[in-house]
């Protein structure tokens, strides 16, 4: 494909995706449906806006600047599928709400109901398998690729052909293509739904294999993608933990905020892939990971101290004094957290450098030791030997020597 044709195709698909998202939002407002939904604090069309924009834009940038890399086109087409799904759902509900073209509206809602597979499966299977160079780690992973295609096809057909009301508001929209009394057929289609998460795990295993073989730039690229996936997984795990802890008591504010973060986090793999493949500030990922580990751990520690102070000590004082509220305990806990911030951050930074960034930690210790010895060293030959040894230990060059002008 010519560069000009490649560029035109990529940006045309990108603009089409964004236009569909904008139209879907307008239709949502025009239909008069409340923006609040069962997932998150706002309706998922709004929460999905960054996702719906990130995939087509990042995909187009990669497709234009790295046309030989299939990852760009995969991200771009995934974004288009997501936009088409959202548009179909909103347009169908708009038609049904106006009482016009009910059967046509049902067709659009039907497409939006099952087409989620077309953008979830490519992210979880194909993007992970092909990142970062657009090629499989080896030909041995082709069965996983074809298993992903099979599972996506069967899962899509299963969602599209199940009879009964569609799981989208309004619930009285009956599946126009639902098949009744097709037990053997649905047994096969259900196999696709079971196979899909297995393909997710297998694709993750391929990322582990690629990680072990990677060096240099490829290792940095994988760090970006793994970091984004880990953040998304951590937020989702926190949301699930709150679900199991709360039971049937209903959703609280924290859970709904975490649900919004999960939705927004779906854009993270695409953004990370764009940064990695286009190599924009590629090596900043080490700093980002370090800061995440430090401040994430620091947040947990300080939150634990605050909770112990307010709940533990406050509860004990309530038992003793009989007072339900004690502002002094809250103030003392807040001051304790503020006082612990700097020393706790320094201590956690040292632990993380020691266990996760050992080379940096050893280099700093070596330089500190050299500085201390240099203050007392008077023999030039000993100083030169010490300096060469320090450079060798910290920088690890192939050859090191010193030339003195006399």
C-alpha positions in Angstrom: 0.0 0.0 0.0 1.3 3.4 -0.9 2.2 5.8 2.0 -0.5 8.3 0.8 -3.1 5.6 0.6 -2.1 4.1 3.9 -2.3 7.6 5.5 -5.7 8.3 4.0 -7.2 5.0 5.1 -5.9 5.3 8.6 -7.1 8.8 9.3 -10.5 8.1 7.5 -11.1 5.2 9.9 -10.0 7.3 12.8 -12.3 10.2 11.9 -15.2 7.8 11.3 -14.8 6.3 14.7 -14.8 9.6 16.5 -17.8 10.9 14.5 -19.8 7.7 15.5 -18.9 8.3 19.2 -20.0 12.0 19.0 -23.3 11.0 17.2 -23.9 8.3 19.9 -23.5 10.9 22.6 -25.9 13.3 20.9 -28.5 10.5 20.4 -28.1 9.5 24.1 -29.0 13.1 25.2 -31.8 13.4 22.6 -33.4 10.1 23.8 -33.8 11.6 27.2 -32.4 8.6 29.0 -30.8 9.4 32.4 -27.0 9.6 32.3 -26.6 7.6 35.5 -26.3 3.8 35.0 -25.7 0.7 37.0 -22.0 0.9 36.3 -20.0 3.8 37.6 -21.1 7.2 38.6 -22.0 8.3 35.1 -23.5 6.6 32.1 -20.9 4.4 30.4 -21.1 6.3 27.1 -19.5 9.3 28.9 -17.0 7.1 30.8 -16.1 5.4 27.5 -15.4 8.7 25.7 -11.6 8.6 26.4 -11.5 4.9 25.4 -13.4 5.6 22.3 -11.0 8.4 21.3 -7.8 6.8 22.4 -8.0 3.6 20.3 -8.7 5.2 16.9 -6.2 8.1 17.5 -3.4 5.9 18.8 -4.1 3.3 16.1 -4.0 5.8 13.3 -0.7 7.3 14.6 0.9 3.9 14.7 -0.5 2.9 11.3 0.8 6.0 9.6 4.2 6.1 11.2 4.8 2.4 11.4 2.7 1.0 8.5 4.3 -2.4 8.6 3.3 -3.0 12.2 -0.1 -4.8 12.5 -0.6 -3.5 16.0 -1.5 -0.1 14.8 -4.2 -1.4 12.4 -5.5 -3.8 15.1 -5.9 -0.9 17.6 -7.5 1.3 15.0 -10.1 -1.4 13.9 -10.8 -2.2 17.6 -11.6 1.4 18.2 -13.9 1.4 15.1 -15.7 -1.7 16.4 -16.2 -0.1 19.8 -17.6 3.1 18.2 -20.0 1.1 15.9 -21.3 -0.8 18.9 -22.0 2.3 20.9 -23.6 4.1 17.9 -25.8 1.1 17.1 -27.1 0.8 20.7 -27.9 4.5 21.0 -29.5 4.8 17.6 -31.6 1.8 18.2 -32.8 3.1 21.6 -33.5 6.5 20.1 -35.7 5.0 17.4 -37.5 2.8 19.9 -38.0 5.7 22.3 -39.6 7.8 19.5 -42.0 5.0 18.6 -40.7 5.0 15.0 -39.2 2.1 13.1 -39.4 -0.3 16.1 -38.1 -3.3 14.1 -35.2 -1.3 12.7 -34.4 0.0 16.1 -34.4 -3.6 17.5 -31.8 -4.6 14.8 -29.5 -1.8 15.9 -29.9 -2.7 19.6 -29.2 -6.3 18.7 -26.0 -5.4 17.0 -24.9 -3.3 19.9 -25.8 -6.1 22.3 -23.4 -8.8 21.0 -20.7 -6.7 19.2 -18.8 -6.1 22.5 -16.9 -9.3 21.6 -15.4 -7.6 18.6 -13.4 -5.2 20.6 -12.8 -7.1 23.9 -11.4 -10.2 22.2 -8.8 -8.3 20.0 -7.5 -6.4 23.1 -7.2 -9.5 25.3 -5.8 -11.9 22.7 -4.5 -10.4 19.5 -3.0 -7.2 20.8 -1.2 -9.1 23.6 0.1 -11.8 21.1 1.4 -9.3 18.5 2.8 -6.5 20.7 5.2 -4.7 20.1 6.4 -5.6 16.6 3.1 -6.9 15.1 4.5 -10.5 14.9 3.9 -13.6 17.0 6.8 -14.6 19.3 7.2 -17.7 17.2 5.2 -20.0 14.9 4.3 -22.1 18.0 1.8 -19.4 19.0 -0.3 -19.7 15.9 -2.7 -22.2 17.5 -3.4 -19.6 20.2 -4.1 -17.0 17.5 -6.5 -19.3 15.7 -8.1 -20.4 19.0 -8.8 -16.7 19.6 -10.4 -16.3 16.2 -12.6 -19.4 16.9 -13.6 -18.3 20.4 -14.4 -14.7 19.2 -16.6 -16.2 16.4 -18.4 -18.6 18.6 -18.9 -16.1 21.4 -20.3 -13.5 19.0 -22.7 -16.0 17.4 -23.8 -17.2 20.9 -24.6 -13.6 22.0 -26.3 -12.9 18.7 -28.6 -16.0 18.6 -29.7 -16.4 22.2 -33.5 -16.0 22.3 -35.4 -13.7 24.6 -35.1 -10.1 25.6 -31.8 -8.3 25.0 -29.8 -7.3 28.1 -30.1 -3.6 27.2 -32.7 -1.0 28.2 -35.5 -1.3 27.4 -35.7 -5.0 28.2 -38.7 -5.6 26.1 -36.6 -5.5 23.0 -36.7 -9.2 21.9 -33.8 -10.7 20.0 -35.0 -10.7 16.3 -32.6 -13.5 15.5 -33.1 -15.6 18.6 -33.2 -19.4 18.0 -35.5 -21.4 20.1 -34.9 -25.1 21.2 -31.4 -25.2 19.9 -29.6 -27.0 22.8 -26.8 -28.7 20.8 -26.1 -25.5 18.9 -25.8 -23.4 22.0 -23.6 -26.0 23.6 -21.1 -25.4 20.8 -21.5 -21.6 21.1 -21.0 -21.7 24.8 -17.7 -23.4 24.2 -16.6 -20.2 22.6 -17.4 -18.2 25.7 -15.4 -20.6 27.8 -12.5 -20.7 25.3 -12.1 -16.9 25.2 -10.7 -16.4 28.8 -8.4 -19.4 28.2 -7.1 -17.5 25.2 -6.6 -14.4 27.3 -4.4 -16.5 29.7 -2.5 -18.1 26.8 -1.8 -14.7 25.3 -0.5 -13.5 28.6 1.8 -16.4 28.7 3.2 -15.3 25.3 3.9 -11.9 26.8 5.9 -13.6 29.6 7.9 -15.6 27.0 8.6 -12.5 25.0 9.6 -10.6 28.1 12.2 -13.3 29.0 13.8 -13.0 25.5 13.6 -9.2 25.2 16.6 -6.9 25.5 17.1 -3.1 25.1 14.3 -1.2 23.4 12.0 -4.2 23.2 12.2 -4.7 27.0 11.3 -1.0 27.5 8.4 -1.3 25.2 7.1 -4.4 27.1 7.5 -2.5 30.3 5.0 0.2 29.1 2.4 -2.4 28.1 2.8 -4.5 31.2 2.6 -1.4 33.4 -0.7 -0.3 31.8 -2.2 -3.8 32.1 -1.0 -4.1 35.7 -2.7 -0.8 36.6 -5.9 -1.9 35.0 -5.8 -5.2 36.7 -5.1 -3.6 40.1 -8.1 -1.3 39.8 -10.4 -4.1 38.7 -9.2 -6.3 41.5 -9.9 -3.6 44.0 -13.4 -3.1 42.6 -14.0 -6.9 42.8 -12.8 -7.0 46.4 -15.3 -4.3 47.3 -18.1 -6.2 45.5 -17.4 -9.3 47.5 -17.0 -7.4 50.8 -20.2 -5.4 50.4 -22.3 -8.3 49.3 -26.0 -7.3 48.7 -25.7 -4.0 50.5 -25.6 -2.0 47.3 -23.0 0.0 45.6 -21.1 2.7 47.5 -19.4 5.8 46.2 -16.0 4.2 46.3 -17.1 1.2 44.2 -18.7 3.4 41.6 -15.6 5.5 41.3 -13.5 2.3 40.9 -15.9 1.2 38.2 -15.3 4.5 36.4 -11.6 4.0 36.7 -11.9 0.5 35.3 -13.8 1.9 32.3 -11.2 4.7 31.8 -8.4 2.2 32.3 -9.4 0.3 29.2 -7.7 3.1 27.3 -4.4 2.4 29.0 -3.2 -0.5 26.8 -3.7 1.5 23.7 -2.0 4.6 25.0 0.9 2.5 26.4 1.2 0.7 23.0 1.4 4.0 21.2 4.1 5.4 23.5 6.1 2.1 23.3 5.9 1.6 19.5 6.4 5.3 18.6 9.2 5.4 21.2 8.0 8.7 22.7 9.8 9.1 26.1 10.4 5.4 26.0 12.8 5.2 28.9 10.6 7.3 31.3 8.8 4.1 32.1 11.5 3.1 34.7 10.9 6.4 36.6 7.1 6.0 36.3 7.2 2.4 37.7 9.5 3.5 40.5 7.2 6.4 41.5 4.2 4.1 41.3 5.7 1.6 43.6 6.9 4.2 46.1 3.8 6.3 46.3 1.4 3.3 46.0 3.1 1.7 49.0 3.3 5.0 50.8 -0.5 5.5 50.3 -1.3 2.1 51.7 1.0 2.6 54.8 -0.4 6.0 55.6 -4.0 4.9 55.1 -3.3 2.0 57.4 -1.9 4.4 60.1 -4.9 6.7 59.7 -7.4 3.9 59.9 -5.7 2.5 63.0 -5.8 5.9 64.6 -9.4 6.8 63.8 -11.0 3.4 64.1 -8.8 1.6 66.6 -7.8 4.3 69.0 -11.0 6.2 68.5 -13.1 3.1 69.2 -11.1 2.4 72.3 -11.7 6.0 73.6 -15.4 5.7 72.8 -15.5 2.7 75.1 -13.7 4.5 77.8 -15.3 8.0 77.6 -18.7 7.1 76.0 -18.4 9.8 73.4 -19.4 8.8 69.9 -17.2 11.3 68.1 -13.7 12.4 69.1 -12.3 15.2 66.9 -9.0 15.0 68.8 -8.4 11.5 67.5 -9.0 12.5 63.9 -6.7 15.5 64.3 -4.0 13.5 65.9 -4.2 10.8 63.2 -4.0 13.4 60.5 -0.9 15.0 62.1 0.7 11.6 62.5 0.2 10.9 58.8 1.7 14.3 57.9 4.6 13.7 60.2 5.3 10.2 58.8 5.1 11.2 55.1 8.7 12.2 54.5 10.5 9.6 56.6 8.2 6.8 55.3 8.8 7.9 51.7 12.5 7.8 52.2 12.4 4.4 53.8 10.1 2.9 51.2 12.3 4.4 48.4 15.3 2.7 49.9 13.6 -0.6 50.1 12.4 -0.5 46.5 15.8 0.6 45.2 17.4 -2.2 47.2 15.1 -5.0 46.0 13.9 -3.8 42.6 16.6 -1.5 41.3 19.7 -3.2 42.7 22.1 -1.8 40.2 21.1 1.7 41.0 21.3 1.0 44.7 24.7 -0.6 44.5 26.0 2.3 42.3 24.9 4.9 44.8 26.5 3.0 47.6 29.7 2.6 45.6 29.9 6.3 44.8 29.2 7.3 48.4 32.0 5.0 49.5 34.4 6.4 47.0 33.6 10.0 48.1 34.3 9.0 51.7 37.6 7.4 50.8 38.7 10.2 48.5 38.7 12.7 51.4 41.4 10.7 53.2 43.4 9.5 50.2 46.7 11.2 49.6 48.6 8.7 47.4 47.9 9.4 43.7 48.4 5.8 42.5 45.9 4.5 45.1 43.4 7.3 44.2 43.7 6.3 40.5 43.2 2.6 41.2 40.2 3.5 43.4 38.7 5.7 40.7 39.1 3.1 38.0 37.5 0.5 40.2 34.6 2.7 41.0 34.0 3.4 37.3 34.2 -0.2 36.5 31.8 -1.2 39.2 29.1 1.5 38.5 29.3 2.0 34.7 30.6 -1.5 33.8 32.3 -0.5 30.5 34.2 -3.0 28.4 37.5 -1.1 29.0 38.5 1.6 31.4 41.7 3.6 31.6 43.0 7.0 32.7 45.3 9.4 31.0 47.0 12.1 33.0 48.6 15.2 31.5 51.9 16.0 33.3 
